[in-house]
Amino acid sequence: MDGPRHDVPRHDVPEPDALTRPYWEAAARGRLLVRRCGACGRAHHYPREFCPHCWSEEVSWEEASGRATLYTWSAVHRNDLPPFTGRVPYLAAVVDLAEGPRMMTELVDCPQDGPRAGMPLEVAFRDGVPVFRPGPGRAAGPAG
């Protein structure tokens, strides 16, 4: 059978709820959002109804710059959950957004031997899901 099966549950996106719906709607339009606290001024991700730093409920959505640096990564060679089976091997990553929060994601357009801690990244979107790739002007290959 060609193409994705629509009767198989996907495990790469959560079910949006009232709180996260703005995040997923923005991502579908190619925009990355974070939550920012009006009390302490710090941004956070994943979306919460309160600030995880000061517990204030004075939080709102803000468009992120889309810039990040690579914190850590791992090459995944086996994942039996749809749709990951067809993507292996892939690079699971944790990135530090320019706004401060740390985010789990996938690193794309980068060879498995190319990632380096601290390398600049930029957001990209695949099927409405934010992923990250090497930033502009950054060679994706090994440093030399």
A tleap script that builds the chain and sets N, CA, C and O, in Angstrom:
source leaprc.protein.ff14SB
mol = sequence {
  NMET ASP GLY PRO ARG HIE ASP VAL PRO ARG
  HIE ASP VAL PRO GLU PRO ASP ALA LEU THR
  ARG PRO TYR TRP GLU ALA ALA ALA ARG GLY
  ARG LEU LEU VAL ARG ARG CYS GLY ALA CYS
  GLY ARG ALA HIE HIE TYR PRO ARG GLU PHE
  CYS PRO HIE CYS TRP SER GLU GLU VAL SER
  TRP GLU GLU ALA SER GLY ARG ALA THR LEU
  TYR THR TRP SER ALA VAL HIE ARG ASN ASP
  LEU PRO PRO PHE THR GLY ARG VAL PRO TYR
  LEU ALA ALA VAL VAL ASP LEU ALA GLU GLY
  PRO ARG MET MET THR GLU LEU VAL ASP CYS
  PRO GLN ASP GLY PRO ARG ALA GLY MET PRO
  LEU GLU VAL ALA PHE ARG ASP GLY VAL PRO
  VAL PHE ARG PRO GLY PRO GLY ARG ALA ALA
  GLY PRO ALA CGLY
}
set mol.1.N position { 0.851 -1.186 0.000 }
set mol.1.CA position { 0.000 0.000 0.000 }
set mol.1.C position { 0.888 1.238 0.000 }
set mol.1.O position { 1.803 1.343 0.817 }
set mol.2.N position { 0.628 2.172 -0.905 }
set mol.2.CA position { 1.419 3.397 -0.997 }
set mol.2.C position { 0.826 4.468 -0.087 }
set mol.2.O position { -0.385 4.528 0.124 }
set mol.3.N position { 1.725 5.326 0.454 }
set mol.3.CA position { 1.281 6.439 1.276 }
set mol.3.C position { 0.969 6.015 2.693 }
set mol.3.O position { 0.947 4.824 3.002 }
set mol.4.N position { 0.722 7.006 3.570 }
set mol.4.CA position { 0.449 6.691 4.969 }
set mol.4.C position { -0.920 6.054 5.141 }
set mol.4.O position { -1.876 6.397 4.445 }
set mol.5.N position { -0.994 5.131 6.073 }
set mol.5.CA position { -2.286 4.524 6.404 }
set mol.5.C position { -2.970 5.405 7.435 }
set mol.5.O position { -2.364 5.785 8.436 }
set mol.6.N position { -4.218 5.724 7.192 }
set mol.6.CA position { -4.951 6.618 8.087 }
set mol.6.C position { -5.670 5.863 9.198 }
set mol.6.O position { -6.211 6.482 10.113 }
set mol.7.N position { -5.682 4.516 9.128 }
set mol.7.CA position { -6.339 3.746 10.175 }
set mol.7.C position { -5.358 3.301 11.257 }
set mol.7.O position { -5.762 2.646 12.218 }
set mol.8.N position { -4.070 3.647 11.118 }
set mol.8.CA position { -3.058 3.291 12.096 }
set mol.8.C position { -2.808 4.508 12.981 }
set mol.8.O position { -2.566 5.600 12.467 }
set mol.9.N position { -2.862 4.341 14.308 }
set mol.9.CA position { -2.616 5.494 15.185 }
set mol.9.C position { -1.192 6.001 15.033 }
set mol.9.O position { -0.260 5.216 14.861 }
set mol.10.N position { -1.025 7.334 15.097 }
set mol.10.CA position { 0.305 7.941 15.022 }
set mol.10.C position { 0.805 8.184 16.437 }
set mol.10.O position { 0.036 8.505 17.343 }
set mol.11.N position { 2.102 8.023 16.603 }
set mol.11.CA position { 2.710 8.214 17.911 }
set mol.11.C position { 3.692 9.371 17.927 }
set mol.11.O position { 4.460 9.520 18.877 }
set mol.12.N position { 3.674 10.198 16.874 }
set mol.12.CA position { 4.623 11.306 16.795 }
set mol.12.C position { 4.001 12.658 17.109 }
set mol.12.O position { 4.718 13.657 17.159 }
set mol.13.N position { 2.713 12.723 17.318 }
set mol.13.CA position { 2.055 13.973 17.699 }
set mol.13.C position { 1.028 13.680 18.789 }
set mol.13.O position { 0.310 12.683 18.714 }
set mol.14.N position { 0.956 14.541 19.796 }
set mol.14.CA position { -0.052 14.347 20.833 }
set mol.14.C position { -1.429 14.799 20.354 }
set mol.14.O position { -1.553 15.454 19.319 }
set mol.15.N position { -2.426 14.454 21.092 }
set mol.15.CA position { -3.786 14.915 20.814 }
set mol.15.C position { -3.915 16.327 21.383 }
set mol.15.O position { -3.836 16.500 22.599 }
set mol.16.N position { -4.114 17.353 20.528 }
set mol.16.CA position { -4.243 18.718 21.058 }
set mol.16.C position { -5.434 18.841 22.007 }
set mol.16.O position { -6.472 18.207 21.816 }
set mol.17.N position { -5.256 19.669 23.030 }
set mol.17.CA position { -6.356 19.984 23.937 }
set mol.17.C position { -6.529 21.504 23.938 }
set mol.17.O position { -5.868 22.202 23.170 }
set mol.18.N position { -7.398 22.011 24.782 }
set mol.18.CA position { -7.680 23.449 24.782 }
set mol.18.C position { -6.416 24.277 25.022 }
set mol.18.O position { -6.259 25.342 24.425 }
set mol.19.N position { -5.523 23.809 25.879 }
set mol.19.CA position { -4.305 24.550 26.170 }
set mol.19.C position { -3.313 24.499 25.007 }
set mol.19.O position { -2.729 25.523 24.655 }
set mol.20.N position { -3.117 23.334 24.412 }
set mol.20.CA position { -2.075 23.178 23.403 }
set mol.20.C position { -2.524 23.457 21.974 }
set mol.20.O position { -1.694 23.548 21.069 }
set mol.21.N position { -3.826 23.592 21.764 }
set mol.21.CA position { -4.327 23.824 20.404 }
set mol.21.C position { -3.665 25.023 19.724 }
set mol.21.O position { -3.302 24.900 18.554 }
set mol.22.N position { -3.482 26.184 20.382 }
set mol.22.CA position { -2.801 27.301 19.698 }
set mol.22.C position { -1.386 26.941 19.246 }
set mol.22.O position { -0.942 27.388 18.189 }
set mol.23.N position { -0.682 26.142 20.032 }
set mol.23.CA position { 0.673 25.717 19.674 }
set mol.23.C position { 0.647 24.904 18.385 }
set mol.23.O position { 1.413 25.178 17.461 }
set mol.24.N position { -0.234 23.899 18.319 }
set mol.24.CA position { -0.291 23.024 17.150 }
set mol.24.C position { -0.855 23.735 15.925 }
set mol.24.O position { -0.434 23.447 14.805 }
set mol.25.N position { -1.793 24.650 16.112 }
set mol.25.CA position { -2.316 25.419 14.983 }
set mol.25.C position { -1.222 26.326 14.407 }
set mol.25.O position { -1.104 26.458 13.189 }
set mol.26.N position { -0.428 26.948 15.276 }
set mol.26.CA position { 0.675 27.794 14.811 }
set mol.26.C position { 1.724 26.947 14.083 }
set mol.26.O position { 2.229 27.347 13.034 }
set mol.27.N position { 2.045 25.786 14.638 }
set mol.27.CA position { 3.031 24.904 14.005 }
set mol.27.C position { 2.562 24.482 12.614 }
set mol.27.O position { 3.372 24.375 11.693 }
set mol.28.N position { 1.275 24.247 12.459 }
set mol.28.CA position { 0.739 23.870 11.148 }
set mol.28.C position { 0.923 25.002 10.135 }
set mol.28.O position { 0.942 24.758 8.929 }
set mol.29.N position { 1.061 26.249 10.625 }
set mol.29.CA position { 1.294 27.408 9.765 }
set mol.29.C position { 2.770 27.807 9.713 }
set mol.29.O position { 3.112 28.860 9.176 }
set mol.30.N position { 3.655 26.950 10.281 }
set mol.30.CA position { 5.078 27.225 10.219 }
set mol.30.C position { 5.579 28.226 11.240 }
set mol.30.O position { 6.563 28.925 11.001 }
set mol.31.N position { 4.901 28.297 12.387 }
set mol.31.CA position { 5.320 29.212 13.460 }
set mol.31.C position { 5.532 28.408 14.737 }
set mol.31.O position { 4.723 27.541 15.069 }
set mol.32.N position { 6.616 28.693 15.451 }
set mol.32.CA position { 6.928 28.033 16.716 }
set mol.32.C position { 6.549 28.956 17.863 }
set mol.32.O position { 6.997 30.101 17.916 }
set mol.33.N position { 5.731 28.465 18.775 }
set mol.33.CA position { 5.313 29.257 19.928 }
set mol.33.C position { 5.924 28.705 21.212 }
set mol.33.O position { 6.166 27.505 21.334 }
set mol.34.N position { 6.170 29.601 22.163 }
set mol.34.CA position { 6.533 29.241 23.527 }
set mol.34.C position { 5.603 30.026 24.444 }
set mol.34.O position { 4.923 30.952 24.003 }
set mol.35.N position { 5.577 29.658 25.705 }
set mol.35.CA position { 4.808 30.409 26.699 }
set mol.35.C position { 5.786 31.295 27.465 }
set mol.35.O position { 6.893 30.869 27.795 }
set mol.36.N position { 5.365 32.546 27.748 }
set mol.36.CA position { 6.197 33.467 28.520 }
set mol.36.C position { 5.403 33.939 29.730 }
set mol.36.O position { 4.207 34.221 29.645 }
set mol.37.N position { 6.098 34.016 30.853 }
set mol.37.CA position { 5.481 34.444 32.108 }
set mol.37.C position { 5.513 35.969 32.218 }
set mol.37.O position { 6.559 36.595 32.044 }
set mol.38.N position { 4.366 36.545 32.505 }
set mol.38.CA position { 4.289 37.987 32.694 }
set mol.38.C position { 4.822 38.421 34.044 }
set mol.38.O position { 5.130 39.599 34.226 }
set mol.39.N position { 4.940 37.508 34.999 }
set mol.39.CA position { 5.420 37.853 36.330 }
set mol.39.C position { 6.949 37.843 36.407 }
set mol.39.O position { 7.552 38.827 36.836 }
set mol.40.N position { 7.579 36.737 35.992 }
set mol.40.CA position { 9.050 36.646 36.099 }
set mol.40.C position { 9.751 36.866 34.768 }
set mol.40.O position { 10.970 37.039 34.739 }
set mol.41.N position { 9.004 36.863 33.654 }
set mol.41.CA position { 9.565 37.144 32.343 }
set mol.41.C position { 10.226 35.967 31.642 }
set mol.41.O position { 10.726 36.122 30.528 }
set mol.42.N position { 10.240 34.794 32.266 }
set mol.42.CA position { 10.921 33.649 31.655 }
set mol.42.C position { 9.984 32.882 30.726 }
set mol.42.O position { 8.785 32.758 30.977 }
set mol.43.N position { 10.575 32.371 29.640 }
set mol.43.CA position { 9.824 31.544 28.693 }
set mol.43.C position { 9.934 30.088 29.127 }
set mol.43.O position { 10.887 29.697 29.800 }
set mol.44.N position { 8.946 29.294 28.731 }
set mol.44.CA position { 9.012 27.856 29.010 }
set mol.44.C position { 8.364 27.062 27.883 }
set mol.44.O position { 7.542 27.565 27.117 }
set mol.45.N position { 8.766 25.821 27.821 }
set mol.45.CA position { 8.224 24.873 26.866 }
set mol.45.C position { 8.378 23.502 27.495 }
set mol.45.O position { 9.464 23.198 27.989 }
set mol.46.N position { 7.467 22.747 27.505 }
set mol.46.CA position { 6.212 22.498 26.873 }
set mol.46.C position { 5.147 23.410 27.474 }
set mol.46.O position { 5.324 23.913 28.584 }
set mol.47.N position { 4.033 23.633 26.753 }
set mol.47.CA position { 3.004 24.554 27.237 }
set mol.47.C position { 2.370 24.097 28.557 }
set mol.47.O position { 1.975 22.941 28.713 }
set mol.48.N position { 2.288 25.031 29.487 }
set mol.48.CA position { 1.622 24.792 30.769 }
set mol.48.C position { 0.723 25.986 31.066 }
set mol.48.O position { 0.888 27.060 30.488 }
set mol.49.N position { -0.213 25.786 31.960 }
set mol.49.CA position { -1.131 26.863 32.348 }
set mol.49.C position { -0.527 27.779 33.396 }
set mol.49.O position { -1.123 28.792 33.760 }
set mol.50.N position { 0.661 27.423 33.882 }
set mol.50.CA position { 1.340 28.207 34.906 }
set mol.50.C position { 2.832 28.230 34.584 }
set mol.50.O position { 3.315 27.408 33.806 }
set mol.51.N position { 3.547 29.157 35.174 }
set mol.51.CA position { 4.989 29.259 34.975 }
set mol.51.C position { 5.686 28.226 35.858 }
set mol.51.O position { 5.469 28.216 37.069 }
set mol.52.N position { 6.517 27.358 35.282 }
set mol.52.CA position { 7.212 26.362 36.099 }
set mol.52.C position { 8.357 26.961 36.928 }
set mol.52.O position { 8.957 26.268 37.750 }
set mol.53.N position { 8.658 28.250 36.712 }
set mol.53.CA position { 9.747 28.900 37.439 }
set mol.53.C position { 9.247 29.620 38.684 }
set mol.53.O position { 9.876 29.545 39.739 }
set mol.54.N position { 8.106 30.325 38.568 }
set mol.54.CA position { 7.605 31.105 39.712 }
set mol.54.C position { 6.166 30.749 40.085 }
set mol.54.O position { 5.622 31.296 41.045 }
set mol.55.N position { 5.549 29.840 39.335 }
set mol.55.CA position { 4.190 29.330 39.572 }
set mol.55.C position { 3.086 30.334 39.258 }
set mol.55.O position { 1.922 30.081 39.570 }
set mol.56.N position { 3.423 31.457 38.653 }
set mol.56.CA position { 2.404 32.428 38.269 }
set mol.56.C position { 1.520 31.853 37.166 }
set mol.56.O position { 1.977 31.075 36.329 }
set mol.57.N position { 0.261 32.245 37.178 }
set mol.57.CA position { -0.652 31.857 36.102 }
set mol.57.C position { -0.723 32.935 35.024 }
set mol.57.O position { -1.538 32.842 34.106 }
set mol.58.N position { 0.124 33.951 35.130 }
set mol.58.CA position { 0.161 35.062 34.180 }
set mol.58.C position { 1.073 34.693 33.001 }
set mol.58.O position { 2.134 35.292 32.820 }
set mol.59.N position { 0.651 33.700 32.199 }
set mol.59.CA position { 1.451 33.230 31.074 }
set mol.59.C position { 0.693 33.457 29.770 }
set mol.59.O position { -0.537 33.406 29.736 }
set mol.60.N position { 1.436 33.707 28.708 }
set mol.60.CA position { 0.815 33.938 27.400 }
set mol.60.C position { 1.708 33.360 26.310 }
set mol.60.O position { 2.879 33.054 26.534 }
set mol.61.N position { 1.125 33.223 25.131 }
set mol.61.CA position { 1.869 32.697 23.982 }
set mol.61.C position { 2.745 33.780 23.385 }
set mol.61.O position { 2.400 34.962 23.404 }
set mol.62.N position { 3.889 33.358 22.852 }
set mol.62.CA position { 4.808 34.264 22.180 }
set mol.62.C position { 5.440 33.497 21.029 }
set mol.62.O position { 5.773 32.320 21.174 }
set mol.63.N position { 5.609 34.157 19.881 }
set mol.63.CA position { 6.282 33.498 18.774 }
set mol.63.C position { 7.779 33.444 19.055 }
set mol.63.O position { 8.398 34.455 19.385 }
set mol.64.N position { 8.344 32.262 18.921 }
set mol.64.CA position { 9.785 32.074 19.121 }
set mol.64.C position { 10.529 32.446 17.842 }
set mol.64.O position { 9.950 32.466 16.756 }
set mol.65.N position { 11.803 32.734 17.985 }
set mol.65.CA position { 12.629 33.124 16.840 }
set mol.65.C position { 12.888 31.954 15.897 }
set mol.65.O position { 13.131 32.157 14.708 }
set mol.66.N position { 12.837 30.734 16.419 }
set mol.66.CA position { 13.157 29.567 15.618 }
set mol.66.C position { 14.635 29.210 15.654 }
set mol.66.O position { 15.059 28.239 15.028 }
set mol.67.N position { 15.422 29.996 16.388 }
set mol.67.CA position { 16.841 29.703 16.541 }
set mol.67.C position { 17.059 28.854 17.792 }
set mol.67.O position { 16.363 29.007 18.797 }
set mol.68.N position { 18.045 27.953 17.707 }
set mol.68.CA position { 18.350 27.083 18.841 }
set mol.68.C position { 19.793 26.622 18.721 }
set mol.68.O position { 20.442 26.832 17.696 }
set mol.69.N position { 20.287 25.992 19.780 }
set mol.69.CA position { 21.580 25.316 19.742 }
set mol.69.C position { 21.357 23.881 20.187 }
set mol.69.O position { 20.483 23.591 21.004 }
set mol.70.N position { 22.160 23.000 19.636 }
set mol.70.CA position { 22.032 21.578 19.950 }
set mol.70.C position { 22.620 21.289 21.320 }
set mol.70.O position { 23.781 21.603 21.583 }
set mol.71.N position { 21.820 20.693 22.189 }
set mol.71.CA position { 22.269 20.315 23.532 }
set mol.71.C position { 22.788 18.869 23.523 }
set mol.71.O position { 23.912 18.601 23.949 }
set mol.72.N position { 21.951 17.940 23.030 }
set mol.72.CA position { 22.354 16.541 22.923 }
set mol.72.C position { 21.497 15.844 21.884 }
set mol.72.O position { 20.478 16.384 21.454 }
set mol.73.N position { 21.900 14.654 21.477 }
set mol.73.CA position { 21.183 13.910 20.442 }
set mol.73.C position { 21.503 12.434 20.564 }
set mol.73.O position { 22.452 12.034 21.238 }
set mol.74.N position { 20.687 11.638 19.896 }
set mol.74.CA position { 20.910 10.198 19.832 }
set mol.74.C position { 20.379 9.686 18.503 }
set mol.74.O position { 19.289 10.071 18.078 }
set mol.75.N position { 21.131 8.832 17.852 }
set mol.75.CA position { 20.665 8.204 16.613 }
set mol.75.C position { 19.747 7.041 16.990 }
set mol.75.O position { 20.131 6.155 17.753 }
set mol.76.N position { 18.539 7.057 16.449 }
set mol.76.CA position { 17.556 6.000 16.708 }
set mol.76.C position { 17.554 5.074 15.500 }
set mol.76.O position { 17.274 5.503 14.381 }
set mol.77.N position { 17.862 3.825 15.726 }
set mol.77.CA position { 17.936 2.851 14.643 }
set mol.77.C position { 16.746 1.907 14.604 }
set mol.77.O position { 16.529 1.215 13.610 }
set mol.78.N position { 15.971 1.880 15.693 }
set mol.78.CA position { 14.791 1.022 15.709 }
set mol.78.C position { 13.690 1.701 16.512 }
set mol.78.O position { 13.896 2.134 17.646 }
set mol.79.N position { 12.526 1.781 15.899 }
set mol.79.CA position { 11.331 2.299 16.556 }
set mol.79.C position { 10.155 1.666 15.837 }
set mol.79.O position { 9.915 1.952 14.664 }
set mol.80.N position { 9.424 0.813 16.525 }
set mol.80.CA position { 8.346 0.050 15.904 }
set mol.80.C position { 6.997 0.769 15.898 }
set mol.80.O position { 6.003 0.208 15.438 }
set mol.81.N position { 6.950 2.013 16.407 }
set mol.81.CA position { 5.693 2.750 16.447 }
set mol.81.C position { 5.517 3.565 15.167 }
set mol.81.O position { 6.458 4.213 14.710 }
set mol.82.N position { 4.297 3.537 14.580 }
set mol.82.CA position { 4.059 4.349 13.385 }
set mol.82.C position { 4.036 5.832 13.753 }
set mol.82.O position { 3.505 6.185 14.806 }
set mol.83.N position { 4.584 6.688 12.936 }
set mol.83.CA position { 5.201 6.485 11.633 }
set mol.83.C position { 6.716 6.341 11.689 }
set mol.83.O position { 7.373 6.423 10.651 }
set mol.84.N position { 7.288 6.130 12.871 }
set mol.84.CA position { 8.744 6.109 13.017 }
set mol.84.C position { 9.419 4.970 12.271 }
set mol.84.O position { 10.563 5.112 11.839 }
set mol.85.N position { 8.739 3.851 12.112 }
set mol.85.CA position { 9.344 2.698 11.451 }
set mol.85.C position { 9.930 3.082 10.097 }
set mol.85.O position { 11.019 2.633 9.738 }
set mol.86.N position { 9.211 3.910 9.348 }
set mol.86.CA position { 9.682 4.323 8.034 }
set mol.86.C position { 10.715 5.436 8.064 }
set mol.86.O position { 11.235 5.811 7.014 }
set mol.87.N position { 11.027 5.973 9.234 }
set mol.87.CA position { 11.985 7.086 9.343 }
set mol.87.C position { 13.359 6.658 9.845 }
set mol.87.O position { 14.308 7.437 9.754 }
set mol.88.N position { 13.490 5.458 10.367 }
set mol.88.CA position { 14.772 5.071 10.944 }
set mol.88.C position { 15.824 4.916 9.861 }
set mol.88.O position { 15.489 4.493 8.754 }
set mol.89.N position { 17.068 5.238 10.130 }
set mol.89.CA position { 17.520 5.884 11.363 }
set mol.89.C position { 17.196 7.382 11.345 }
set mol.89.O position { 17.155 8.012 10.288 }
set mol.90.N position { 16.972 7.929 12.525 }
set mol.90.CA position { 16.754 9.369 12.644 }
set mol.90.C position { 17.467 9.866 13.889 }
set mol.90.O position { 17.892 9.074 14.730 }
set mol.91.N position { 17.596 11.180 14.002 }
set mol.91.CA position { 18.302 11.791 15.118 }
set mol.91.C position { 17.314 12.444 16.073 }
set mol.91.O position { 16.751 13.496 15.766 }
set mol.92.N position { 17.103 11.826 17.227 }
set mol.92.CA position { 16.321 12.437 18.297 }
set mol.92.C position { 17.229 13.451 18.977 }
set mol.92.O position { 18.405 13.168 19.207 }
set mol.93.N position { 16.706 14.622 19.301 }
set mol.93.CA position { 17.561 15.686 19.827 }
set mol.93.C position { 16.867 16.473 20.924 }
set mol.93.O position { 15.641 16.496 21.035 }
set mol.94.N position { 17.701 17.115 21.730 }
set mol.94.CA position { 17.261 18.106 22.704 }
set mol.94.C position { 17.987 19.387 22.329 }
set mol.94.O position { 19.210 19.400 22.192 }
set mol.95.N position { 17.229 20.464 22.164 }
set mol.95.CA position { 17.798 21.745 21.759 }
set mol.95.C position { 17.473 22.814 22.792 }
set mol.95.O position { 16.459 22.744 23.486 }
set mol.96.N position { 18.352 23.804 22.877 }
set mol.96.CA position { 18.109 24.973 23.716 }
set mol.96.C position { 17.623 26.089 22.806 }
set mol.96.O position { 18.374 26.592 21.971 }
set mol.97.N position { 16.364 26.473 22.971 }
set mol.97.CA position { 15.809 27.568 22.174 }
set mol.97.C position { 16.480 28.881 22.566 }
set mol.97.O position { 16.894 29.052 23.712 }
set mol.98.N position { 16.585 29.804 21.615 }
set mol.98.CA position { 17.186 31.114 21.878 }
set mol.98.C position { 16.456 31.832 23.012 }
set mol.98.O position { 17.051 32.646 23.718 }
set mol.99.N position { 15.180 31.535 23.185 }
set mol.99.CA position { 14.377 32.178 24.231 }
set mol.99.C position { 14.628 31.579 25.610 }
set mol.99.O position { 14.143 32.109 26.610 }
set mol.100.N position { 15.383 30.476 25.678 }
set mol.100.CA position { 15.721 29.889 26.965 }
set mol.100.C position { 15.271 28.463 27.206 }
set mol.100.O position { 16.045 27.678 27.755 }
set mol.101.N position { 14.055 28.086 26.824 }
set mol.101.CA position { 13.598 26.726 27.132 }
set mol.101.C position { 14.357 25.653 26.360 }
set mol.101.O position { 14.882 25.891 25.273 }
set mol.102.N position { 14.397 24.488 26.946 }
set mol.102.CA position { 14.966 23.297 26.313 }
set mol.102.C position { 13.793 22.506 25.729 }
set mol.102.O position { 12.726 22.428 26.338 }
set mol.103.N position { 13.999 21.921 24.543 }
set mol.103.CA position { 12.907 21.267 23.816 }
set mol.103.C position { 13.380 19.962 23.194 }
set mol.103.O position { 14.459 19.908 22.603 }
set mol.104.N position { 12.583 18.917 23.322 }
set mol.104.CA position { 12.845 17.658 22.619 }
set mol.104.C position { 12.316 17.789 21.202 }
set mol.104.O position { 11.268 18.395 20.978 }
set mol.105.N position { 13.052 17.213 20.229 }
set mol.105.CA position { 12.696 17.376 18.833 }
set mol.105.C position { 13.417 16.323 17.991 }
set mol.105.O position { 13.946 15.345 18.518 }
set mol.106.N position { 13.430 16.535 16.709 }
set mol.106.CA position { 14.201 15.697 15.800 }
set mol.106.C position { 15.136 16.592 15.004 }
set mol.106.O position { 14.758 17.691 14.599 }
set mol.107.N position { 16.347 16.125 14.780 }
set mol.107.CA position { 17.321 16.847 13.977 }
set mol.107.C position { 17.257 16.286 12.564 }
set mol.107.O position { 17.408 15.082 12.361 }
set mol.108.N position { 17.031 17.166 11.583 }
set mol.108.CA position { 16.890 16.746 10.190 }
set mol.108.C position { 17.951 17.423 9.336 }
set mol.108.O position { 18.595 18.380 9.767 }
set mol.109.N position { 18.124 16.912 8.112 }
set mol.109.CA position { 19.083 17.480 7.158 }
set mol.109.C position { 20.496 17.545 7.738 }
set mol.109.O position { 21.248 18.480 7.462 }
set mol.110.N position { 20.843 16.553 8.533 }
set mol.110.CA position { 22.146 16.505 9.169 }
set mol.110.C position { 22.594 15.052 9.191 }
set mol.110.O position { 21.877 14.204 9.722 }
set mol.111.N position { 23.763 14.735 8.627 }
set mol.111.CA position { 24.214 13.348 8.672 }
set mol.111.C position { 24.429 12.897 10.112 }
set mol.111.O position { 24.711 13.715 10.987 }
set mol.112.N position { 24.297 11.602 10.354 }
set mol.112.CA position { 24.404 11.092 11.723 }
set mol.112.C position { 25.754 11.388 12.362 }
set mol.112.O position { 25.842 11.475 13.587 }
set mol.113.N position { 26.811 11.546 11.565 }
set mol.113.CA position { 28.118 11.881 12.134 }
set mol.113.C position { 28.365 13.387 12.145 }
set mol.113.O position { 29.471 13.826 12.459 }
set mol.114.N position { 27.350 14.185 11.806 }
set mol.114.CA position { 27.514 15.629 11.697 }
set mol.114.C position { 27.174 16.458 12.915 }
set mol.114.O position { 27.728 17.548 13.055 }
set mol.115.N position { 26.291 16.013 13.815 }
set mol.115.CA position { 25.902 16.879 14.938 }
set mol.115.C position { 27.067 17.167 15.879 }
set mol.115.O position { 27.932 16.320 16.104 }
set mol.116.N position { 27.069 18.365 16.413 }
set mol.116.CA position { 28.054 18.778 17.410 }
set mol.116.C position { 27.314 19.577 18.481 }
set mol.116.O position { 26.503 20.447 18.163 }
set mol.117.N position { 27.592 19.282 19.736 }
set mol.117.CA position { 26.976 20.040 20.831 }
set mol.117.C position { 27.268 21.520 20.629 }
set mol.117.O position { 28.397 21.905 20.324 }
set mol.118.N position { 26.251 22.336 20.800 }
set mol.118.CA position { 26.393 23.781 20.653 }
set mol.118.C position { 26.223 24.297 19.240 }
set mol.118.O position { 26.241 25.509 19.024 }
set mol.119.N position { 26.058 23.397 18.258 }
set mol.119.CA position { 25.915 23.877 16.881 }
set mol.119.C position { 24.604 24.659 16.730 }
set mol.119.O position { 23.590 24.292 17.324 }
set mol.120.N position { 24.626 25.730 15.938 }
set mol.120.CA position { 23.409 26.523 15.730 }
set mol.120.C position { 22.408 25.759 14.863 }
set mol.120.O position { 22.777 25.070 13.912 }
set mol.121.N position { 21.151 25.903 15.217 }
set mol.121.CA position { 20.054 25.243 14.507 }
set mol.121.C position { 18.966 26.242 14.193 }
set mol.121.O position { 18.904 27.327 14.771 }
set mol.122.N position { 18.100 25.851 13.257 }
set mol.122.CA position { 16.907 26.643 12.959 }
set mol.122.C position { 15.721 25.697 12.846 }
set mol.122.O position { 15.867 24.540 12.453 }
set mol.123.N position { 14.561 26.201 13.193 }
set mol.123.CA position { 13.358 25.377 13.144 }
set mol.123.C position { 12.920 25.166 11.703 }
set mol.123.O position { 13.078 26.040 10.851 }
set mol.124.N position { 12.374 24.001 11.455 }
set mol.124.CA position { 11.714 23.657 10.203 }
set mol.124.C position { 10.448 22.914 10.624 }
set mol.124.O position { 10.301 22.565 11.796 }
set mol.125.N position { 9.559 22.675 9.713 }
set mol.125.CA position { 8.314 21.987 10.074 }
set mol.125.C position { 8.064 20.842 9.119 }
set mol.125.O position { 8.195 20.998 7.905 }
set mol.126.N position { 7.705 19.697 9.660 }
set mol.126.CA position { 7.350 18.528 8.873 }
set mol.126.C position { 5.971 18.082 9.328 }
set mol.126.O position { 5.783 17.670 10.473 }
set mol.127.N position { 5.018 18.171 8.423 }
set mol.127.CA position { 3.639 17.771 8.732 }
set mol.127.C position { 3.116 18.460 9.988 }
set mol.127.O position { 2.434 17.838 10.803 }
set mol.128.N position { 3.438 19.756 10.147 }
set mol.128.CA position { 2.930 20.518 11.287 }
set mol.128.C position { 3.642 20.239 12.598 }
set mol.128.O position { 3.144 20.608 13.662 }
set mol.129.N position { 4.801 19.592 12.540 }
set mol.129.CA position { 5.581 19.285 13.748 }
set mol.129.C position { 6.925 20.006 13.637 }
set mol.129.O position { 7.615 19.875 12.626 }
set mol.130.N position { 7.305 20.774 14.679 }
set mol.130.CA position { 8.596 21.444 14.617 }
set mol.130.C position { 9.751 20.441 14.730 }
set mol.130.O position { 9.766 19.589 15.618 }
set mol.131.N position { 10.706 20.560 13.818 }
set mol.131.CA position { 11.955 19.803 13.817 }
set mol.131.C position { 13.058 20.846 13.631 }
set mol.131.O position { 12.766 21.999 13.312 }
set mol.132.N position { 14.303 20.462 13.823 }
set mol.132.CA position { 15.389 21.428 13.677 }
set mol.132.C position { 16.439 20.900 12.718 }
set mol.132.O position { 16.648 19.693 12.597 }
set mol.133.N position { 17.104 21.847 12.029 }
set mol.133.CA position { 18.163 21.524 11.075 }
set mol.133.C position { 19.330 22.474 11.338 }
set mol.133.O position { 19.162 23.495 12.006 }
set mol.134.N position { 20.523 22.139 10.809 }
set mol.134.CA position { 21.660 23.061 10.998 }
set mol.134.C position { 21.299 24.456 10.513 }
set mol.134.O position { 20.640 24.619 9.486 }
set mol.135.N position { 21.734 25.451 11.259 }
set mol.135.CA position { 21.431 26.840 10.941 }
set mol.135.C position { 22.143 27.330 9.707 }
set mol.135.O position { 23.065 26.673 9.224 }
set mol.136.N position { 21.733 28.480 9.183 }
set mol.136.CA position { 22.335 29.036 7.966 }
set mol.136.C position { 23.836 29.274 8.162 }
set mol.136.O position { 24.290 29.731 9.211 }
set mol.137.N position { 24.585 28.941 7.102 }
set mol.137.CA position { 26.019 29.158 7.152 }
set mol.137.C position { 26.781 28.119 7.947 }
set mol.137.O position { 28.000 28.220 8.083 }
set mol.138.N position { 26.091 27.128 8.471 }
set mol.138.CA position { 26.730 26.096 9.287 }
set mol.138.C position { 26.861 24.830 8.455 }
set mol.138.O position { 25.858 24.288 7.990 }
set mol.139.N position { 28.063 24.363 8.265 }
set mol.139.CA position { 28.265 23.095 7.575 }
set mol.139.C position { 27.739 21.989 8.442 }
set mol.139.O position { 27.985 21.977 9.648 }
set mol.140.N position { 27.015 21.053 7.853 }
set mol.140.CA position { 26.418 19.964 8.614 }
set mol.140.C position { 27.399 18.839 8.889 }
set mol.140.O position { 27.123 17.983 9.730 }
set mol.141.N position { 28.523 18.815 8.213 }
set mol.141.CA position { 29.471 17.720 8.375 }
set mol.141.C position { 30.347 17.897 9.603 }
set mol.141.O position { 30.214 18.879 10.334 }
set mol.142.N position { 31.251 16.936 9.831 }
set mol.142.CA position { 32.143 16.985 10.982 }
set mol.142.C position { 33.019 18.239 10.965 }
set mol.142.O position { 33.438 18.710 9.908 }
set mol.143.N position { 33.280 18.759 12.149 }
set mol.143.CA position { 34.140 19.938 12.269 }
set mol.143.C position { 35.573 19.538 11.955 }
set mol.143.O position { 35.982 18.413 12.242 }
set mol.144.N position { 36.329 20.441 11.374 }
set mol.144.CA position { 37.679 20.073 11.010 }
set mol.144.C position { 38.679 21.051 11.343 }
set mol.144.O position { 39.862 20.839 11.077 }
savepdb mol mol.pdb
quit
